[in-house]
Amino acid sequence: GAWDNASGTAGLIEMARAFKAGPAPKRTVVFLHVTAEEQGLLGSEAYAADPVYPL
């Protein structure tokens, strides 16, 4: 529902802000926000099949 989506989005944004405010990590960090979790993790499956950055 809306709460699930909104809280996940807010959490991801806050994690990105925390990373930006802190020291640079030694490794690349990618923040991925996917959709269609309720329909069977379709967004995650699509990214895993064709990632922008190699996994």
mmCIF file as Biopython writes it, N, C-alpha, C and O atoms, coordinates in Angstrom:
data_model
#
loop_
_atom_site.group_PDB
_atom_site.id
_atom_site.type_symbol
_atom_site.label_atom_id
_atom_site.label_alt_id
_atom_site.label_comp_id
_atom_site.label_asym_id
_atom_site.label_entity_id
_atom_site.label_seq_id
_atom_site.pdbx_PDB_ins_code
_atom_site.Cartn_x
_atom_site.Cartn_y
_atom_site.Cartn_z
_atom_site.occupancy
_atom_site.B_iso_or_equiv
_atom_site.auth_seq_id
_atom_site.auth_asym_id
_atom_site.pdbx_PDB_model_num
ATOM 1   N N  . GLY A ? 1  ? 0.798  -1.181  0.000   1.0 0.0 1  A 1 
ATOM 2   C CA . GLY A ? 1  ? 0.000  0.000   0.000   1.0 0.0 1  A 1 
ATOM 3   C C  . GLY A ? 1  ? 0.850  1.258   0.000   1.0 0.0 1  A 1 
ATOM 4   O O  . GLY A ? 1  ? 2.072  1.201   -0.139  1.0 0.0 1  A 1 
ATOM 5   N N  . ALA A ? 2  ? 0.197  2.373   0.155   1.0 0.0 2  A 1 
ATOM 6   C CA . ALA A ? 2  ? 0.890  3.669   0.113   1.0 0.0 2  A 1 
ATOM 7   C C  . ALA A ? 2  ? 1.919  3.786   1.232   1.0 0.0 2  A 1 
ATOM 8   O O  . ALA A ? 2  ? 3.003  4.330   1.021   1.0 0.0 2  A 1 
ATOM 9   N N  . TRP A ? 3  ? 1.590  3.284   2.415   1.0 0.0 3  A 1 
ATOM 10  C CA . TRP A ? 3  ? 2.536  3.399   3.528   1.0 0.0 3  A 1 
ATOM 11  C C  . TRP A ? 3  ? 3.799  2.599   3.240   1.0 0.0 3  A 1 
ATOM 12  O O  . TRP A ? 3  ? 4.905  3.083   3.481   1.0 0.0 3  A 1 
ATOM 13  N N  . ASP A ? 4  ? 3.648  1.390   2.731   1.0 0.0 4  A 1 
ATOM 14  C CA . ASP A ? 4  ? 4.789  0.534   2.400   1.0 0.0 4  A 1 
ATOM 15  C C  . ASP A ? 4  ? 5.690  1.237   1.384   1.0 0.0 4  A 1 
ATOM 16  O O  . ASP A ? 4  ? 6.904  1.298   1.576   1.0 0.0 4  A 1 
ATOM 17  N N  . ASN A ? 5  ? 5.119  1.756   0.328   1.0 0.0 5  A 1 
ATOM 18  C CA . ASN A ? 5  ? 5.901  2.433   -0.712  1.0 0.0 5  A 1 
ATOM 19  C C  . ASN A ? 5  ? 6.537  3.717   -0.195  1.0 0.0 5  A 1 
ATOM 20  O O  . ASN A ? 5  ? 7.709  3.984   -0.463  1.0 0.0 5  A 1 
ATOM 21  N N  . ALA A ? 6  ? 5.778  4.502   0.535   1.0 0.0 6  A 1 
ATOM 22  C CA . ALA A ? 6  ? 6.291  5.789   1.026   1.0 0.0 6  A 1 
ATOM 23  C C  . ALA A ? 6  ? 7.398  5.586   2.053   1.0 0.0 6  A 1 
ATOM 24  O O  . ALA A ? 6  ? 8.404  6.295   2.018   1.0 0.0 6  A 1 
ATOM 25  N N  . SER A ? 7  ? 7.233  4.645   2.955   1.0 0.0 7  A 1 
ATOM 26  C CA . SER A ? 7  ? 8.266  4.439   3.975   1.0 0.0 7  A 1 
ATOM 27  C C  . SER A ? 7  ? 9.538  3.871   3.354   1.0 0.0 7  A 1 
ATOM 28  O O  . SER A ? 7  ? 10.638 4.223   3.780   1.0 0.0 7  A 1 
ATOM 29  N N  . GLY A ? 8  ? 9.411  3.013   2.372   1.0 0.0 8  A 1 
ATOM 30  C CA . GLY A ? 8  ? 10.590 2.490   1.689   1.0 0.0 8  A 1 
ATOM 31  C C  . GLY A ? 8  ? 11.330 3.570   0.932   1.0 0.0 8  A 1 
ATOM 32  O O  . GLY A ? 8  ? 12.560 3.618   0.949   1.0 0.0 8  A 1 
ATOM 33  N N  . THR A ? 9  ? 10.585 4.439   0.266   1.0 0.0 9  A 1 
ATOM 34  C CA . THR A ? 9  ? 11.192 5.549   -0.470  1.0 0.0 9  A 1 
ATOM 35  C C  . THR A ? 9  ? 11.883 6.505   0.488   1.0 0.0 9  A 1 
ATOM 36  O O  . THR A ? 9  ? 13.015 6.921   0.240   1.0 0.0 9  A 1 
ATOM 37  N N  . ALA A ? 10 ? 11.217 6.854   1.574   1.0 0.0 10 A 1 
ATOM 38  C CA . ALA A ? 10 ? 11.806 7.772   2.553   1.0 0.0 10 A 1 
ATOM 39  C C  . ALA A ? 10 ? 13.071 7.178   3.165   1.0 0.0 10 A 1 
ATOM 40  O O  . ALA A ? 10 ? 14.060 7.886   3.355   1.0 0.0 10 A 1 
ATOM 41  N N  . GLY A ? 11 ? 13.046 5.895   3.471   1.0 0.0 11 A 1 
ATOM 42  C CA . GLY A ? 11 ? 14.226 5.241   4.029   1.0 0.0 11 A 1 
ATOM 43  C C  . GLY A ? 11 ? 15.398 5.251   3.066   1.0 0.0 11 A 1 
ATOM 44  O O  . GLY A ? 11 ? 16.534 5.492   3.475   1.0 0.0 11 A 1 
ATOM 45  N N  . LEU A ? 12 ? 15.141 4.995   1.801   1.0 0.0 12 A 1 
ATOM 46  C CA . LEU A ? 12 ? 16.200 4.999   0.791   1.0 0.0 12 A 1 
ATOM 47  C C  . LEU A ? 12 ? 16.801 6.389   0.630   1.0 0.0 12 A 1 
ATOM 48  O O  . LEU A ? 12 ? 18.020 6.530   0.529   1.0 0.0 12 A 1 
ATOM 49  N N  . ILE A ? 13 ? 15.966 7.405   0.605   1.0 0.0 13 A 1 
ATOM 50  C CA . ILE A ? 13 ? 16.450 8.785   0.483   1.0 0.0 13 A 1 
ATOM 51  C C  . ILE A ? 13 ? 17.311 9.154   1.688   1.0 0.0 13 A 1 
ATOM 52  O O  . ILE A ? 13 ? 18.363 9.772   1.528   1.0 0.0 13 A 1 
ATOM 53  N N  . GLU A ? 14 ? 16.879 8.786   2.881   1.0 0.0 14 A 1 
ATOM 54  C CA . GLU A ? 14 ? 17.655 9.110   4.082   1.0 0.0 14 A 1 
ATOM 55  C C  . GLU A ? 14 ? 18.995 8.373   4.107   1.0 0.0 14 A 1 
ATOM 56  O O  . GLU A ? 14 ? 20.001 8.934   4.540   1.0 0.0 14 A 1 
ATOM 57  N N  . MET A ? 15 ? 19.013 7.131   3.650   1.0 0.0 15 A 1 
ATOM 58  C CA . MET A ? 15 ? 20.292 6.410   3.582   1.0 0.0 15 A 1 
ATOM 59  C C  . MET A ? 15 ? 21.239 7.084   2.597   1.0 0.0 15 A 1 
ATOM 60  O O  . MET A ? 15 ? 22.434 7.200   2.866   1.0 0.0 15 A 1 
ATOM 61  N N  . ALA A ? 16 ? 20.717 7.525   1.465   1.0 0.0 16 A 1 
ATOM 62  C CA . ALA A ? 16 ? 21.553 8.220   0.482   1.0 0.0 16 A 1 
ATOM 63  C C  . ALA A ? 16 ? 22.089 9.526   1.058   1.0 0.0 16 A 1 
ATOM 64  O O  . ALA A ? 16 ? 23.251 9.869   0.842   1.0 0.0 16 A 1 
ATOM 65  N N  . ARG A ? 17 ? 21.255 10.250  1.785   1.0 0.0 17 A 1 
ATOM 66  C CA . ARG A ? 17 ? 21.715 11.495  2.428   1.0 0.0 17 A 1 
ATOM 67  C C  . ARG A ? 17 ? 22.821 11.219  3.441   1.0 0.0 17 A 1 
ATOM 68  O O  . ARG A ? 17 ? 23.800 11.962  3.513   1.0 0.0 17 A 1 
ATOM 69  N N  . ALA A ? 18 ? 22.667 10.161  4.217   1.0 0.0 18 A 1 
ATOM 70  C CA . ALA A ? 18 ? 23.682 9.811   5.219   1.0 0.0 18 A 1 
ATOM 71  C C  . ALA A ? 18 ? 25.002 9.450   4.546   1.0 0.0 18 A 1 
ATOM 72  O O  . ALA A ? 18 ? 26.066 9.851   5.019   1.0 0.0 18 A 1 
ATOM 73  N N  . PHE A ? 19 ? 24.947 8.710   3.467   1.0 0.0 19 A 1 
ATOM 74  C CA . PHE A ? 19 ? 26.176 8.374   2.747   1.0 0.0 19 A 1 
ATOM 75  C C  . PHE A ? 19 ? 26.835 9.622   2.190   1.0 0.0 19 A 1 
ATOM 76  O O  . PHE A ? 19 ? 28.057 9.761   2.255   1.0 0.0 19 A 1 
ATOM 77  N N  . LYS A ? 20 ? 26.040 10.528  1.647   1.0 0.0 20 A 1 
ATOM 78  C CA . LYS A ? 20 ? 26.583 11.761  1.068   1.0 0.0 20 A 1 
ATOM 79  C C  . LYS A ? 20 ? 27.247 12.624  2.139   1.0 0.0 20 A 1 
ATOM 80  O O  . LYS A ? 20 ? 28.270 13.256  1.876   1.0 0.0 20 A 1 
ATOM 81  N N  . ALA A ? 21 ? 26.681 12.656  3.333   1.0 0.0 21 A 1 
ATOM 82  C CA . ALA A ? 21 ? 27.202 13.501  4.414   1.0 0.0 21 A 1 
ATOM 83  C C  . ALA A ? 21 ? 28.472 12.926  5.042   1.0 0.0 21 A 1 
ATOM 84  O O  . ALA A ? 21 ? 29.265 13.661  5.630   1.0 0.0 21 A 1 
ATOM 85  N N  . GLY A ? 22 ? 28.658 11.635  4.919   1.0 0.0 22 A 1 
ATOM 86  C CA . GLY A ? 22 ? 29.810 10.993  5.553   1.0 0.0 22 A 1 
ATOM 87  C C  . GLY A ? 22 ? 31.006 10.906  4.625   1.0 0.0 22 A 1 
ATOM 88  O O  . GLY A ? 22 ? 30.978 11.421  3.507   1.0 0.0 22 A 1 
ATOM 89  N N  . PRO A ? 23 ? 32.053 10.253  5.094   1.0 0.0 23 A 1 
ATOM 90  C CA . PRO A ? 23 ? 33.241 10.069  4.257   1.0 0.0 23 A 1 
ATOM 91  C C  . PRO A ? 23 ? 32.921 9.143   3.083   1.0 0.0 23 A 1 
ATOM 92  O O  . PRO A ? 23 ? 32.033 8.295   3.168   1.0 0.0 23 A 1 
ATOM 93  N N  . ALA A ? 24 ? 33.648 9.318   2.007   1.0 0.0 24 A 1 
ATOM 94  C CA . ALA A ? 24 ? 33.419 8.494   0.820   1.0 0.0 24 A 1 
ATOM 95  C C  . ALA A ? 24 ? 33.735 7.030   1.130   1.0 0.0 24 A 1 
ATOM 96  O O  . ALA A ? 24 ? 34.773 6.733   1.722   1.0 0.0 24 A 1 
ATOM 97  N N  . PRO A ? 25 ? 32.853 6.121   0.739   1.0 0.0 25 A 1 
ATOM 98  C CA . PRO A ? 25 ? 33.128 4.702   0.977   1.0 0.0 25 A 1 
ATOM 99  C C  . PRO A ? 25 ? 34.267 4.208   0.081   1.0 0.0 25 A 1 
ATOM 100 O O  . PRO A ? 25 ? 34.558 4.809   -0.953  1.0 0.0 25 A 1 
ATOM 101 N N  . LYS A ? 26 ? 34.898 3.125   0.482   1.0 0.0 26 A 1 
ATOM 102 C CA . LYS A ? 26 ? 35.995 2.559   -0.307  1.0 0.0 26 A 1 
ATOM 103 C C  . LYS A ? 26 ? 35.489 1.883   -1.578  1.0 0.0 26 A 1 
ATOM 104 O O  . LYS A ? 26 ? 36.244 1.703   -2.533  1.0 0.0 26 A 1 
ATOM 105 N N  . ARG A ? 27 ? 34.243 1.521   -1.586  1.0 0.0 27 A 1 
ATOM 106 C CA . ARG A ? 27 ? 33.649 0.854   -2.747  1.0 0.0 27 A 1 
ATOM 107 C C  . ARG A ? 27 ? 32.441 1.648   -3.232  1.0 0.0 27 A 1 
ATOM 108 O O  . ARG A ? 27 ? 31.857 2.436   -2.489  1.0 0.0 27 A 1 
ATOM 109 N N  . THR A ? 28 ? 32.086 1.427   -4.475  1.0 0.0 28 A 1 
ATOM 110 C CA . THR A ? 28 ? 30.927 2.083   -5.061  1.0 0.0 28 A 1 
ATOM 111 C C  . THR A ? 28 ? 29.650 1.608   -4.373  1.0 0.0 28 A 1 
ATOM 112 O O  . THR A ? 28 ? 29.492 0.422   -4.082  1.0 0.0 28 A 1 
ATOM 113 N N  . VAL A ? 29 ? 28.757 2.533   -4.122  1.0 0.0 29 A 1 
ATOM 114 C CA . VAL A ? 29 ? 27.454 2.220   -3.540  1.0 0.0 29 A 1 
ATOM 115 C C  . VAL A ? 29 ? 26.391 2.628   -4.548  1.0 0.0 29 A 1 
ATOM 116 O O  . VAL A ? 29 ? 26.396 3.758   -5.037  1.0 0.0 29 A 1 
ATOM 117 N N  . VAL A ? 30 ? 25.493 1.725   -4.855  1.0 0.0 30 A 1 
ATOM 118 C CA . VAL A ? 30 ? 24.390 2.006   -5.771  1.0 0.0 30 A 1 
ATOM 119 C C  . VAL A ? 30 ? 23.098 1.907   -4.974  1.0 0.0 30 A 1 
ATOM 120 O O  . VAL A ? 30 ? 22.848 0.899   -4.314  1.0 0.0 30 A 1 
ATOM 121 N N  . PHE A ? 31 ? 22.286 2.941   -5.034  1.0 0.0 31 A 1 
ATOM 122 C CA . PHE A ? 31 ? 20.973 2.928   -4.400  1.0 0.0 31 A 1 
ATOM 123 C C  . PHE A ? 31 ? 19.953 2.582   -5.474  1.0 0.0 31 A 1 
ATOM 124 O O  . PHE A ? 31 ? 19.807 3.309   -6.457  1.0 0.0 31 A 1 
ATOM 125 N N  . LEU A ? 32 ? 19.261 1.493   -5.290  1.0 0.0 32 A 1 
ATOM 126 C CA . LEU A ? 32 ? 18.311 0.995   -6.285  1.0 0.0 32 A 1 
ATOM 127 C C  . LEU A ? 32 ? 16.917 1.007   -5.688  1.0 0.0 32 A 1 
ATOM 128 O O  . LEU A ? 32 ? 16.679 0.452   -4.615  1.0 0.0 32 A 1 
ATOM 129 N N  . HIS A ? 33 ? 16.018 1.637   -6.383  1.0 0.0 33 A 1 
ATOM 130 C CA . HIS A ? 33 ? 14.618 1.709   -5.953  1.0 0.0 33 A 1 
ATOM 131 C C  . HIS A ? 33 ? 13.798 1.001   -7.016  1.0 0.0 33 A 1 
ATOM 132 O O  . HIS A ? 33 ? 13.669 1.500   -8.134  1.0 0.0 33 A 1 
ATOM 133 N N  . VAL A ? 34 ? 13.246 -0.146  -6.683  1.0 0.0 34 A 1 
ATOM 134 C CA . VAL A ? 34 ? 12.522 -0.949  -7.669  1.0 0.0 34 A 1 
ATOM 135 C C  . VAL A ? 34 ? 11.031 -0.977  -7.355  1.0 0.0 34 A 1 
ATOM 136 O O  . VAL A ? 34 ? 10.599 -0.602  -6.265  1.0 0.0 34 A 1 
ATOM 137 N N  . THR A ? 35 ? 10.266 -1.426  -8.329  1.0 0.0 35 A 1 
ATOM 138 C CA . THR A ? 35 ? 8.812  -1.498  -8.201  1.0 0.0 35 A 1 
ATOM 139 C C  . THR A ? 35 ? 8.339  -2.933  -8.416  1.0 0.0 35 A 1 
ATOM 140 O O  . THR A ? 35 ? 9.130  -3.831  -8.703  1.0 0.0 35 A 1 
ATOM 141 N N  . ALA A ? 36 ? 7.054  -3.120  -8.275  1.0 0.0 36 A 1 
ATOM 142 C CA . ALA A ? 36 ? 6.359  -4.388  -8.548  1.0 0.0 36 A 1 
ATOM 143 C C  . ALA A ? 36 ? 6.740  -5.504  -7.574  1.0 0.0 36 A 1 
ATOM 144 O O  . ALA A ? 36 ? 6.779  -6.677  -7.948  1.0 0.0 36 A 1 
ATOM 145 N N  . GLU A ? 37 ? 7.018  -5.132  -6.329  1.0 0.0 37 A 1 
ATOM 146 C CA . GLU A ? 37 ? 7.339  -6.139  -5.309  1.0 0.0 37 A 1 
ATOM 147 C C  . GLU A ? 37 ? 6.135  -7.041  -5.048  1.0 0.0 37 A 1 
ATOM 148 O O  . GLU A ? 37 ? 6.284  -8.255  -4.915  1.0 0.0 37 A 1 
ATOM 149 N N  . GLU A ? 38 ? 4.961  -6.457  -4.977  1.0 0.0 38 A 1 
ATOM 150 C CA . GLU A ? 38 ? 3.762  -7.235  -4.676  1.0 0.0 38 A 1 
ATOM 151 C C  . GLU A ? 38 ? 3.389  -8.187  -5.804  1.0 0.0 38 A 1 
ATOM 152 O O  . GLU A ? 38 ? 2.688  -9.171  -5.572  1.0 0.0 38 A 1 
ATOM 153 N N  . GLN A ? 39 ? 3.841  -7.913  -7.005  1.0 0.0 39 A 1 
ATOM 154 C CA . GLN A ? 39 ? 3.523  -8.753  -8.160  1.0 0.0 39 A 1 
ATOM 155 C C  . GLN A ? 39 ? 4.561  -9.852  -8.374  1.0 0.0 39 A 1 
ATOM 156 O O  . GLN A ? 39 ? 4.499  -10.565 -9.376  1.0 0.0 39 A 1 
ATOM 157 N N  . GLY A ? 40 ? 5.496  -10.000 -7.470  1.0 0.0 40 A 1 
ATOM 158 C CA . GLY A ? 40 ? 6.484  -11.063 -7.584  1.0 0.0 40 A 1 
ATOM 159 C C  . GLY A ? 40 ? 7.902  -10.569 -7.768  1.0 0.0 40 A 1 
ATOM 160 O O  . GLY A ? 40 ? 8.697  -11.202 -8.463  1.0 0.0 40 A 1 
ATOM 161 N N  . LEU A ? 41 ? 8.227  -9.442  -7.152  1.0 0.0 41 A 1 
ATOM 162 C CA . LEU A ? 41 ? 9.590  -8.882  -7.221  1.0 0.0 41 A 1 
ATOM 163 C C  . LEU A ? 41 ? 10.026 -8.617  -8.660  1.0 0.0 41 A 1 
ATOM 164 O O  . LEU A ? 41 ? 11.191 -8.820  -9.002  1.0 0.0 41 A 1 
ATOM 165 N N  . LEU A ? 42 ? 9.102  -8.165  -9.498  1.0 0.0 42 A 1 
ATOM 166 C CA . LEU A ? 42 ? 9.393  -7.967  -10.920 1.0 0.0 42 A 1 
ATOM 167 C C  . LEU A ? 42 ? 10.477 -6.928  -11.161 1.0 0.0 42 A 1 
ATOM 168 O O  . LEU A ? 42 ? 11.322 -7.115  -12.037 1.0 0.0 42 A 1 
ATOM 169 N N  . GLY A ? 43 ? 10.470 -5.843  -10.409 1.0 0.0 43 A 1 
ATOM 170 C CA . GLY A ? 43 ? 11.495 -4.816  -10.584 1.0 0.0 43 A 1 
ATOM 171 C C  . GLY A ? 43 ? 12.877 -5.334  -10.225 1.0 0.0 43 A 1 
ATOM 172 O O  . GLY A ? 43 ? 13.845 -5.080  -10.943 1.0 0.0 43 A 1 
ATOM 173 N N  . SER A ? 44 ? 12.973 -6.051  -9.130  1.0 0.0 44 A 1 
ATOM 174 C CA . SER A ? 44 ? 14.256 -6.641  -8.722  1.0 0.0 44 A 1 
ATOM 175 C C  . SER A ? 44 ? 14.728 -7.662  -9.744  1.0 0.0 44 A 1 
ATOM 176 O O  . SER A ? 44 ? 15.908 -7.700  -10.093 1.0 0.0 44 A 1 
ATOM 177 N N  . GLU A ? 45 ? 13.813 -8.482  -10.220 1.0 0.0 45 A 1 
ATOM 178 C CA . GLU A ? 45 ? 14.158 -9.501  -11.218 1.0 0.0 45 A 1 
ATOM 179 C C  . GLU A ? 45 ? 14.648 -8.849  -12.512 1.0 0.0 45 A 1 
ATOM 180 O O  . GLU A ? 45 ? 15.617 -9.312  -13.114 1.0 0.0 45 A 1 
ATOM 181 N N  . ALA A ? 46 ? 13.983 -7.782  -12.935 1.0 0.0 46 A 1 
ATOM 182 C CA . ALA A ? 46 ? 14.379 -7.089  -14.161 1.0 0.0 46 A 1 
ATOM 183 C C  . ALA A ? 46 ? 15.773 -6.491  -14.021 1.0 0.0 46 A 1 
ATOM 184 O O  . ALA A ? 46 ? 16.582 -6.580  -14.945 1.0 0.0 46 A 1 
ATOM 185 N N  . TYR A ? 47 ? 16.058 -5.884  -12.876 1.0 0.0 47 A 1 
ATOM 186 C CA . TYR A ? 47 ? 17.392 -5.300  -12.692 1.0 0.0 47 A 1 
ATOM 187 C C  . TYR A ? 47 ? 18.462 -6.387  -12.632 1.0 0.0 47 A 1 
ATOM 188 O O  . TYR A ? 47 ? 19.534 -6.229  -13.217 1.0 0.0 47 A 1 
ATOM 189 N N  . ALA A ? 48 ? 18.187 -7.472  -11.942 1.0 0.0 48 A 1 
ATOM 190 C CA . ALA A ? 48 ? 19.162 -8.561  -11.849 1.0 0.0 48 A 1 
ATOM 191 C C  . ALA A ? 48 ? 19.455 -9.158  -13.223 1.0 0.0 48 A 1 
ATOM 192 O O  . ALA A ? 48 ? 20.582 -9.575  -13.490 1.0 0.0 48 A 1 
ATOM 193 N N  . ALA A ? 49 ? 18.454 -9.200  -14.092 1.0 0.0 49 A 1 
ATOM 194 C CA . ALA A ? 49 ? 18.640 -9.750  -15.434 1.0 0.0 49 A 1 
ATOM 195 C C  . ALA A ? 49 ? 19.398 -8.802  -16.348 1.0 0.0 49 A 1 
ATOM 196 O O  . ALA A ? 49 ? 20.095 -9.249  -17.260 1.0 0.0 49 A 1 
ATOM 197 N N  . ASP A ? 50 ? 19.273 -7.489  -16.116 1.0 0.0 50 A 1 
ATOM 198 C CA . ASP A ? 50 ? 19.908 -6.498  -16.995 1.0 0.0 50 A 1 
ATOM 199 C C  . ASP A ? 50 ? 20.387 -5.304  -16.170 1.0 0.0 50 A 1 
ATOM 200 O O  . ASP A ? 50 ? 19.824 -4.216  -16.285 1.0 0.0 50 A 1 
ATOM 201 N N  . PRO A ? 51 ? 21.415 -5.490  -15.341 1.0 0.0 51 A 1 
ATOM 202 C CA . PRO A ? 51 ? 21.856 -4.409  -14.451 1.0 0.0 51 A 1 
ATOM 203 C C  . PRO A ? 51 ? 22.581 -3.286  -15.188 1.0 0.0 51 A 1 
ATOM 204 O O  . PRO A ? 51 ? 23.289 -3.525  -16.167 1.0 0.0 51 A 1 
ATOM 205 N N  . VAL A ? 52 ? 22.397 -2.070  -14.710 1.0 0.0 52 A 1 
ATOM 206 C CA . VAL A ? 52 ? 23.125 -0.921  -15.246 1.0 0.0 52 A 1 
ATOM 207 C C  . VAL A ? 52 ? 24.598 -1.059  -14.883 1.0 0.0 52 A 1 
ATOM 208 O O  . VAL A ? 52 ? 25.478 -0.765  -15.693 1.0 0.0 52 A 1 
ATOM 209 N N  . TYR A ? 53 ? 24.857 -1.504  -13.667 1.0 0.0 53 A 1 
ATOM 210 C CA . TYR A ? 53 ? 26.210 -1.767  -13.184 1.0 0.0 53 A 1 
ATOM 211 C C  . TYR A ? 53 ? 26.335 -3.270  -12.960 1.0 0.0 53 A 1 
ATOM 212 O O  . TYR A ? 53 ? 25.403 -3.885  -12.443 1.0 0.0 53 A 1 
ATOM 213 N N  . PRO A ? 54 ? 27.461 -3.879  -13.335 1.0 0.0 54 A 1 
ATOM 214 C CA . PRO A ? 54 ? 27.605 -5.329  -13.134 1.0 0.0 54 A 1 
ATOM 215 C C  . PRO A ? 54 ? 27.429 -5.715  -11.667 1.0 0.0 54 A 1 
ATOM 216 O O  . PRO A ? 54 ? 27.893 -5.014  -10.768 1.0 0.0 54 A 1 
ATOM 217 N N  . LEU A ? 55 ? 26.771 -6.811  -11.446 1.0 0.0 55 A 1 
ATOM 218 C CA . LEU A ? 55 ? 26.551 -7.304  -10.083 1.0 0.0 55 A 1 
ATOM 219 C C  . LEU A ? 55 ? 27.679 -8.217  -9.669  1.0 0.0 55 A 1 
ATOM 220 O O  . LEU A ? 55 ? 27.676 -8.734  -8.552  1.0 0.0 55 A 1 
#
